[in-house]
Amino acid sequence: MQQNSTATEFILLGLTQDPERQKMVFVIVFIFYVGTLVGNLLIIVTIKSSWTLGSPMYFFLFYLSLADSCFSTSTAPRLIVDALSAKKIISYSECMTQVFALHFFGCMEVFVLILMAVDRYVAICKPLHYPTIMSRQVCIILITLAWIGSFMHSMAQIIPALRLPFCGPNLIDRYCCDLQPLLKLACMDTYAINLLWVTNSGAICSSSFVILMTSYILILHSLQNHSAEARKKALSTCTSHVIVVVLTFGPCVFIYTRPPTTFPMDKMVAVFYTIGTPFLNPIIYTLRNAEVKNAMRKLWHVKITSENKR
């Protein structure tokens, strides 16, 4: 689709204009981004290499780590480079690509978290039917639908964005391109488009959060009929999931379920959502999951042993 705009580039104002603070931003974001890639890649490699992590929960965790890595990559590298640049210029095409990637992988995160909640619900509430309901074939179909749904969501966001005419100032008071800042630069009435975007993103965030929290409440209620050991194991797993859900959906709901107004905390919330959460997810899942930690130890023990034999 052709762009409906005279703008060829935008200028990102970033997180701060202070040179000293920009250096701090560079160091902090660089550490978080490298940590995100290393942590999520470690989970991906461990799940793929370990036969003990073949259950549906780890199948979905693999794709959550993949989505987290890509989601962070859609914004962090640009922010790192811009922290050392005097003028933060982003081309029109790169801006639109960033918007698409941000919503595609962000939506994928949401759908995978829902699938993980469904998996835990079936495993705990319907254990006898679990192998049938959550078979490998069913998991592949579900994750394929998640990819398709994410693509459709992103297309619904990017198509109206490509039709926006930009004929005035090209300053974006953010560190990345997103829909709300672009609406402020458009030289047209954007009420209908904003309503569409809030309905789309806001509905996905809000409804998904309600579905997830409802599923975990049902899980907690069903644990009354389980043994103390089974309750402890289920609570440990579900606690990790709930922490990730709250960390993901809190900023998501704050950013995408309101009118196009600006708050002083917007940038910090966006940074936490796009960089902080993908960094924390692998830490939460590995620290609170004995199976993942044991699989990682075995994986690295085998690698170190094979290296020593050489």
The 8 nearest C-alpha neighbors of each residue, nearest first, counted from 0:
[[1, 2, 161, 158, 162, 3, 157, 159],
 [2, 0, 3, 161, 162, 4, 158, 92],
 [1, 3, 161, 4, 162, 0, 163, 164],
 [4, 2, 162, 164, 163, 161, 1, 5],
 [5, 3, 164, 165, 6, 2, 163, 166],
 [4, 6, 166, 165, 7, 164, 3, 2],
 [7, 5, 4, 165, 8, 166, 91, 169],
 [8, 6, 91, 90, 5, 9, 4, 92],
 [7, 9, 90, 91, 89, 6, 88, 10],
 [8, 10, 169, 89, 88, 170, 90, 11],
 [9, 11, 88, 170, 87, 171, 169, 89],
 [12, 10, 171, 87, 13, 174, 173, 170],
 [11, 13, 172, 173, 171, 10, 174, 14],
 [14, 12, 174, 173, 11, 15, 172, 16],
 [13, 15, 174, 173, 12, 266, 16, 21],
 [16, 14, 17, 13, 21, 20, 12, 18],
 [15, 17, 18, 21, 14, 12, 13, 20],
 [16, 18, 20, 19, 15, 21, 22, 14],
 [19, 17, 21, 20, 16, 22, 15, 83],
 [20, 18, 22, 21, 17, 23, 24, 16],
 [19, 21, 23, 17, 22, 18, 24, 15],
 [20, 22, 24, 18, 82, 23, 19, 17],
 [23, 21, 25, 19, 20, 24, 26, 18],
 [22, 24, 20, 26, 21, 25, 27, 19],
 [25, 23, 21, 27, 22, 26, 28, 20],
 [24, 26, 22, 79, 23, 82, 28, 27],
 [27, 25, 29, 23, 24, 28, 30, 22],
 [28, 26, 24, 30, 29, 25, 23, 31],
 [27, 29, 31, 30, 25, 26, 24, 32],
 [28, 30, 32, 26, 27, 31, 25, 33],
 [31, 29, 27, 33, 28, 32, 34, 26],
 [30, 32, 34, 28, 29, 33, 35, 278],
 [31, 33, 35, 29, 34, 30, 28, 36],
 [32, 34, 36, 30, 35, 31, 37, 29],
 [35, 33, 31, 37, 32, 36, 38, 30],
 [36, 34, 278, 32, 38, 33, 37, 39],
 [35, 37, 33, 39, 34, 38, 40, 68],
 [38, 36, 34, 40, 35, 39, 41, 33],
 [39, 37, 41, 35, 40, 281, 36, 34],
 [38, 40, 64, 42, 41, 36, 37, 281],
 [41, 39, 43, 37, 42, 38, 36, 44],
 [40, 42, 38, 44, 39, 43, 37, 45],
 [41, 43, 45, 39, 40, 44, 46, 38],
 [44, 42, 40, 61, 46, 41, 45, 39],
 [43, 45, 47, 41, 42, 46, 48, 40],
 [46, 44, 42, 48, 47, 43, 49, 295],
 [47, 45, 43, 49, 48, 44, 52, 42],
 [46, 48, 44, 45, 49, 43, 50, 52],
 [47, 49, 45, 46, 44, 50, 298, 43],
 [48, 50, 51, 46, 52, 45, 47, 294],
 [49, 51, 52, 53, 48, 46, 47, 294],
 [52, 50, 49, 53, 294, 290, 54, 46],
 [53, 51, 50, 46, 49, 54, 57, 291],
 [52, 54, 51, 50, 57, 55, 58, 46],
 [53, 55, 56, 57, 52, 58, 51, 135],
 [56, 54, 58, 57, 59, 53, 138, 133],
 [57, 55, 59, 58, 54, 115, 60, 118],
 [58, 56, 60, 59, 55, 54, 52, 61],
 [57, 59, 55, 61, 56, 60, 54, 53],
 [58, 60, 62, 57, 61, 56, 55, 63],
 [61, 59, 57, 63, 62, 58, 64, 56],
 [62, 60, 59, 58, 64, 43, 63, 57],
 [61, 63, 65, 59, 64, 60, 66, 58],
 [64, 62, 60, 66, 65, 61, 108, 67],
 [65, 63, 39, 67, 61, 62, 66, 60],
 [64, 66, 62, 68, 63, 67, 61, 69],
 [65, 67, 63, 69, 64, 68, 104, 70],
 [68, 66, 277, 64, 70, 65, 69, 63],
 [69, 67, 65, 71, 66, 70, 36, 72],
 [68, 70, 72, 66, 71, 67, 73, 65],
 [71, 69, 67, 104, 73, 72, 68, 66],
 [70, 72, 68, 73, 69, 274, 273, 75],
 [73, 71, 69, 74, 75, 70, 68, 76],
 [72, 74, 70, 71, 101, 100, 97, 69],
 [75, 73, 72, 77, 71, 76, 78, 175],
 [74, 76, 78, 72, 77, 71, 79, 73],
 [77, 75, 79, 78, 74, 72, 80, 73],
 [76, 78, 80, 75, 79, 74, 81, 175],
 [77, 79, 75, 81, 76, 80, 82, 174],
 [80, 78, 76, 25, 82, 77, 81, 75],
 [79, 81, 77, 82, 78, 83, 76, 84],
 [82, 80, 84, 78, 83, 87, 79, 77],
 [83, 81, 21, 79, 25, 80, 84, 78],
 [82, 84, 81, 80, 85, 21, 22, 25],
 [85, 83, 81, 86, 82, 87, 80, 21],
 [84, 86, 87, 83, 81, 82, 18, 16],
 [87, 85, 84, 88, 10, 81, 11, 12],
 [86, 88, 11, 81, 10, 84, 85, 89],
 [89, 87, 10, 9, 86, 11, 90, 8],
 [88, 90, 9, 8, 10, 94, 93, 91],
 [91, 89, 8, 93, 92, 7, 94, 9],
 [90, 92, 8, 94, 7, 93, 95, 89],
 [91, 93, 95, 94, 90, 96, 7, 8],
 [94, 92, 96, 90, 95, 91, 97, 89],
 [93, 95, 91, 97, 92, 96, 176, 90],
 [96, 94, 98, 92, 97, 93, 99, 91],
 [97, 95, 93, 99, 94, 98, 92, 100],
 [96, 98, 100, 94, 95, 99, 101, 73],
 [97, 99, 95, 101, 177, 96, 100, 176],
 [98, 100, 96, 97, 102, 101, 153, 103],
 [101, 99, 103, 97, 102, 98, 104, 73],
 [102, 100, 98, 99, 103, 104, 105, 97],
 [101, 103, 105, 99, 153, 100, 104, 106],
 [102, 104, 100, 149, 153, 106, 105, 101],
 [103, 105, 107, 70, 106, 66, 102, 101],
 [106, 104, 102, 108, 107, 103, 101, 70],
 [105, 107, 109, 149, 108, 103, 104, 102],
 [106, 108, 104, 110, 109, 105, 149, 111],
 [109, 107, 105, 111, 106, 110, 66, 63],
 [108, 110, 106, 112, 107, 111, 113, 105],
 [109, 111, 113, 107, 112, 108, 145, 114],
 [112, 110, 114, 108, 113, 109, 63, 107],
 [111, 113, 115, 109, 114, 110, 108, 116],
 [114, 112, 116, 110, 111, 115, 211, 117],
 [113, 115, 111, 117, 116, 112, 118, 110],
 [114, 116, 118, 112, 113, 117, 56, 111],
 [117, 115, 113, 119, 118, 114, 120, 112],
 [118, 116, 114, 120, 115, 119, 121, 113],
 [117, 119, 115, 121, 116, 120, 122, 114],
 [120, 118, 122, 116, 117, 121, 123, 115],
 [121, 119, 117, 123, 118, 122, 124, 218],
 [120, 122, 125, 124, 118, 119, 123, 129],
 [123, 121, 126, 119, 129, 120, 125, 124],
 [122, 124, 120, 121, 126, 125, 119, 218],
 [123, 125, 121, 120, 122, 126, 221, 218],
 [126, 124, 121, 128, 127, 122, 123, 129],
 [125, 127, 122, 129, 128, 123, 124, 121],
 [128, 126, 129, 125, 130, 122, 131, 124],
 [127, 129, 126, 131, 125, 130, 132, 121],
 [128, 130, 126, 132, 131, 122, 127, 133],
 [131, 129, 133, 134, 128, 132, 127, 126],
 [132, 130, 134, 129, 128, 133, 127, 137],
 [131, 133, 129, 134, 130, 128, 137, 121],
 [134, 132, 130, 131, 129, 137, 138, 135],
 [133, 135, 137, 131, 136, 130, 132, 138],
 [136, 134, 138, 137, 139, 133, 55, 54],
 [135, 137, 139, 134, 138, 140, 133, 141],
 [136, 138, 140, 134, 135, 139, 133, 141],
 [139, 137, 141, 135, 140, 136, 142, 133],
 [140, 138, 136, 142, 141, 137, 143, 135],
 [139, 141, 137, 143, 138, 142, 144, 136],
 [142, 140, 138, 144, 143, 139, 137, 145],
 [141, 143, 145, 139, 144, 140, 138, 146],
 [144, 142, 140, 146, 145, 141, 139, 147],
 [143, 145, 147, 141, 142, 146, 148, 140],
 [144, 146, 142, 148, 143, 147, 110, 149],
 [147, 145, 149, 143, 144, 148, 150, 142],
 [146, 148, 144, 150, 149, 145, 151, 143],
 [149, 147, 145, 151, 150, 146, 144, 152],
 [150, 148, 152, 146, 103, 106, 147, 107],
 [149, 151, 147, 153, 148, 152, 103, 154],
 [152, 150, 154, 148, 149, 153, 155, 147],
 [153, 151, 149, 155, 150, 154, 148, 156],
 [154, 152, 156, 150, 103, 155, 102, 151],
 [153, 155, 151, 157, 156, 152, 158, 150],
 [154, 156, 152, 153, 157, 158, 151, 159],
 [157, 155, 153, 154, 158, 159, 152, 196],
 [156, 158, 160, 154, 159, 155, 99, 153],
 [157, 159, 161, 160, 154, 156, 155, 162],
 [160, 158, 162, 161, 157, 156, 163, 192],
 [161, 159, 157, 163, 162, 158, 156, 178],
 [160, 162, 2, 158, 159, 163, 157, 3],
 [163, 161, 3, 159, 160, 2, 164, 158],
 [162, 164, 160, 161, 185, 3, 165, 4],
 [165, 163, 4, 3, 185, 186, 166, 162],
 [166, 164, 185, 4, 6, 186, 5, 167],
 [165, 167, 5, 186, 164, 6, 4, 168],
 [166, 168, 165, 169, 184, 186, 185, 6],
 [169, 167, 170, 184, 166, 165, 9, 171],
 [168, 170, 9, 10, 167, 171, 184, 8],
 [171, 169, 10, 168, 9, 11, 172, 12],
 [172, 170, 11, 173, 10, 12, 180, 169],
 [171, 173, 12, 11, 170, 13, 174, 180],
 [174, 172, 13, 175, 171, 12, 11, 266],
 [173, 175, 13, 11, 14, 78, 12, 172],
 [176, 174, 173, 74, 177, 11, 78, 13],
 [177, 175, 94, 98, 97, 178, 173, 174],
 [178, 176, 98, 179, 180, 175, 181, 97],
 [177, 179, 181, 180, 182, 176, 98, 160],
 [178, 180, 182, 181, 177, 259, 183, 193],
 [181, 179, 183, 182, 178, 177, 171, 184],
 [182, 180, 178, 184, 183, 179, 185, 177],
 [181, 183, 179, 185, 184, 180, 178, 189],
 [182, 184, 180, 181, 185, 179, 259, 186],
 [185, 183, 181, 182, 165, 186, 168, 169],
 [184, 186, 165, 182, 164, 187, 183, 163],
 [185, 187, 165, 164, 166, 184, 167, 188],
 [188, 186, 185, 189, 164, 163, 165, 182],
 [187, 189, 190, 186, 191, 185, 192, 182],
 [190, 188, 192, 191, 193, 187, 182, 185],
 [191, 189, 193, 192, 188, 194, 195, 187],
 [190, 192, 194, 193, 189, 195, 188, 196],
 [193, 191, 195, 189, 194, 190, 196, 159],
 [192, 194, 196, 190, 195, 191, 189, 197],
 [193, 195, 191, 197, 192, 196, 198, 190],
 [196, 194, 192, 198, 193, 197, 199, 191],
 [195, 197, 199, 193, 198, 194, 200, 192],
 [198, 196, 201, 194, 200, 199, 195, 256],
 [197, 199, 195, 201, 196, 202, 200, 194],
 [200, 198, 196, 202, 197, 201, 195, 203],
 [201, 199, 203, 197, 202, 255, 198, 196],
 [202, 200, 256, 197, 204, 255, 198, 203],
 [201, 203, 205, 198, 199, 200, 204, 206],
 [202, 204, 200, 201, 206, 205, 207, 199],
 [205, 203, 201, 207, 202, 206, 252, 208],
 [204, 206, 208, 202, 207, 203, 201, 209],
 [207, 205, 209, 208, 203, 202, 204, 210],
 [206, 208, 210, 204, 209, 205, 203, 211],
 [207, 209, 211, 205, 206, 210, 204, 212],
 [208, 210, 206, 212, 207, 211, 213, 205],
 [211, 209, 207, 213, 208, 212, 206, 214],
 [212, 210, 208, 214, 213, 209, 207, 113],
 [211, 213, 215, 209, 214, 210, 208, 216],
 [214, 212, 216, 210, 211, 215, 209, 217],
 [213, 215, 217, 211, 212, 216, 210, 218],
 [214, 216, 218, 212, 217, 213, 219, 211],
 [215, 217, 213, 219, 218, 214, 212, 220],
 [218, 216, 220, 214, 215, 219, 221, 213],
 [217, 219, 215, 221, 216, 220, 120, 214],
 [220, 218, 216, 222, 217, 221, 215, 223],
 [219, 221, 217, 218, 222, 223, 216, 215],
 [220, 222, 218, 223, 219, 224, 217, 124],
 [223, 221, 225, 219, 224, 220, 230, 218],
 [222, 224, 221, 225, 220, 219, 230, 226],
 [223, 225, 222, 221, 226, 220, 230, 227],
 [226, 224, 222, 223, 229, 230, 227, 221],
 [225, 227, 229, 228, 230, 224, 223, 222],
 [226, 228, 230, 229, 231, 225, 232, 222],
 [227, 229, 231, 230, 226, 232, 225, 233],
 [228, 230, 226, 232, 231, 227, 225, 233],
 [231, 229, 227, 233, 228, 232, 222, 234],
 [230, 232, 228, 234, 229, 233, 235, 227],
 [233, 231, 235, 229, 234, 230, 228, 236],
 [234, 232, 230, 236, 235, 231, 237, 229],
 [233, 235, 237, 231, 236, 232, 238, 230],
 [234, 236, 232, 238, 233, 237, 231, 239],
 [237, 235, 233, 234, 239, 238, 232, 240],
 [236, 238, 240, 234, 239, 235, 233, 241],
 [239, 237, 241, 235, 240, 236, 234, 242],
 [240, 238, 242, 237, 236, 241, 283, 284],
 [239, 241, 237, 243, 238, 242, 244, 236],
 [240, 242, 244, 238, 243, 239, 237, 245],
 [243, 241, 239, 245, 244, 240, 238, 246],
 [244, 242, 246, 240, 241, 245, 247, 280],
 [243, 245, 241, 247, 242, 246, 248, 240],
 [246, 244, 242, 248, 247, 243, 249, 241],
 [247, 245, 243, 244, 249, 248, 242, 276],
 [248, 246, 244, 245, 249, 243, 250, 251],
 [247, 249, 251, 245, 250, 252, 244, 246],
 [248, 250, 251, 252, 245, 246, 247, 253],
 [251, 249, 253, 252, 248, 272, 268, 254],
 [252, 250, 248, 254, 253, 249, 255, 204],
 [251, 253, 256, 255, 250, 249, 254, 248],
 [254, 252, 250, 251, 255, 256, 249, 257],
 [255, 253, 251, 252, 250, 256, 257, 265],
 [256, 254, 201, 252, 257, 200, 197, 253],
 [257, 255, 201, 252, 197, 254, 253, 258],
 [256, 258, 255, 259, 254, 197, 253, 260],
 [257, 259, 260, 256, 197, 193, 194, 255],
 [260, 258, 179, 257, 261, 193, 182, 183],
 [259, 261, 258, 262, 257, 179, 183, 180],
 [262, 260, 259, 263, 265, 264, 258, 179],
 [261, 263, 265, 264, 260, 266, 259, 254],
 [264, 262, 265, 261, 266, 267, 268, 260],
 [263, 265, 267, 262, 266, 268, 261, 269],
 [266, 264, 268, 262, 267, 263, 269, 261],
 [265, 267, 269, 268, 264, 270, 173, 14],
 [268, 266, 270, 269, 264, 265, 271, 14],
 [267, 269, 271, 265, 270, 266, 250, 272],
 [268, 270, 272, 266, 267, 271, 273, 265],
 [271, 269, 267, 273, 272, 268, 274, 266],
 [270, 272, 275, 268, 269, 274, 273, 276],
 [273, 271, 269, 270, 276, 250, 274, 275],
 [272, 274, 270, 71, 271, 269, 275, 276],
 [275, 273, 271, 270, 71, 277, 276, 272],
 [274, 276, 271, 278, 277, 272, 273, 279],
 [275, 277, 279, 278, 272, 274, 280, 271],
 [278, 276, 67, 280, 279, 275, 274, 35],
 [277, 279, 35, 275, 276, 280, 31, 34],
 [280, 278, 276, 282, 277, 281, 283, 275],
 [279, 281, 283, 277, 282, 278, 276, 284],
 [282, 280, 284, 283, 38, 39, 279, 285],
 [283, 281, 279, 285, 280, 284, 286, 38],
 [284, 282, 280, 286, 281, 285, 287, 279],
 [283, 285, 281, 282, 287, 286, 288, 239],
 [286, 284, 288, 282, 287, 283, 291, 292],
 [287, 285, 283, 288, 284, 282, 292, 289],
 [288, 286, 285, 284, 283, 289, 239, 235],
 [287, 289, 285, 290, 291, 286, 284, 292],
 [290, 288, 292, 291, 293, 287, 285, 286],
 [291, 289, 293, 292, 288, 294, 52, 51],
 [290, 292, 294, 293, 289, 288, 285, 295],
 [293, 291, 289, 295, 294, 290, 285, 296],
 [294, 292, 296, 290, 295, 291, 289, 297],
 [295, 293, 291, 297, 296, 292, 298, 290],
 [296, 294, 298, 292, 293, 297, 45, 291],
 [297, 295, 293, 299, 294, 298, 300, 292],
 [296, 298, 300, 294, 295, 299, 301, 293],
 [297, 299, 295, 301, 296, 300, 294, 302],
 [298, 300, 302, 301, 296, 297, 303, 295],
 [301, 299, 297, 303, 302, 298, 296, 304],
 [300, 302, 304, 298, 299, 303, 297, 305],
 [301, 303, 299, 305, 304, 300, 306, 298],
 [304, 302, 306, 300, 305, 301, 299, 307],
 [303, 305, 301, 307, 306, 302, 300, 308],
 [304, 306, 308, 302, 307, 303, 301, 309],
 [307, 305, 303, 309, 304, 308, 302, 301],
 [308, 306, 304, 309, 305, 303, 302, 301],
 [309, 307, 305, 306, 304, 303, 302, 301],
 [308, 306, 307, 305, 304, 303, 302, 301]]
